[in-house]
Every structure is written in structure tokens, then in C-alpha cells.
Amino acid sequence: ATLPLACRIAVAVTLSELVHYWHHRWSHEHALLWRFHAHHHDVQRLSWINATRFHPVDVLPLVAAQELPLLVVGIDADAL
């Protein structure tokens, strides 16, 4: 909380994107994770409306995993 707001935002975005990247990669590599993640890729024609189609078992752990490191390093609500 002592860092300038711009630095806290940069840390929050960087941590969040790193977690998102690894979650997405592991979702393609592990059969159990792929089982739920495949729903996101199971479209005949990609559009803006179906690009965000996720199974809850895929997206809920992702959101939790993205938020936890931010809480651990002390990112405050202003930076979020």
C-alpha cells in the first residue's frame, strides 16, 4: 500500500495475467482440467459473444487463483 497507485496496478495486472496464462496452459495439458476447459473451445464459429463461454469448474478456480496472490502481496481495493 506504500507504492504509488500506478505501481500497485502494474503488480496486480502482472500477477493476474501470469496466473491466467499458466491456468490456461495447464487446462490444455491436463486431462481433468481439459474436460472443463474444452467447453470454451467447443464453438463452430468464434464471435465476441461466445469467446467468453466458460464452464464454472474452469473459471471459478481461475478467479480464485488470480485473486489470492493479489491478497497475499497486499494489493488494495484502489489498485483493483
N, C-alpha and C positions, 0 to 999 in steps of 0.2 A: 504493500500500500504506500510505500515511501517513494516508489519510482513514479516518474511522470506518467500521466494517463496514456500517452501515445506508446510508451514502452510497455505498459501493462496490457494494452490492446494487442501489441505485436506478440508478446509472450502468449497471450490467450489464443490468438489465431494460429500461431506456430504449433503449440501443443495440441490444439484441437485437430488441426489438419494432419499432423503426424499420426495421431491415434486413428483418425478416419482412414488414412492411407493403409495402415497396417491391418485394420479390421477388414477393409475391402479386399486386400490381398489374401489374407488368411481365409476369407469367405470363399475365395476361388480355389484354394489349395486343400481345404479340409472337407471331407465328405459331409460331416454333420453340419457344418456351417453352410456349405453349398446348398444343402437341402432346403434351407430357408431363404438364402440369398438368391437362388435361381429364379424366384418369383419376380425379382427386379429385372432380370434379363429376358423373361419369357413374354416378349411382345413381338408381334409380327411387323409393326411399323412404329418406330420411335417418334414420339412427339413431346411437346413441352408438358402435356398433361400426364402422360404415363411414365415419364422419366423418373418421377419421384415415387413410383409404386414399390412399396416395400412390405415384407411380411413383418408383423410385430416382433416376432422372435429374432429377426435380423436387426431391426432398428432400435429396439429398446436397450439391448446391451451396448450398442454403439453409443447412444446418447449418454448412458451412464458412464461408459469408459471415457468419453470425451470430457465430461464434467468433473470426474473425480480428480484428475491431475490438476485441473484449474483450482479446485478447492484446496488441494494439498499444498500448492505453491502460494496460495493466498490471493488469488485473483478476486478482486471485489466486484460488486454489482455494477459499479460505474464502468469498469473495463468491459464487462459482459455486454 
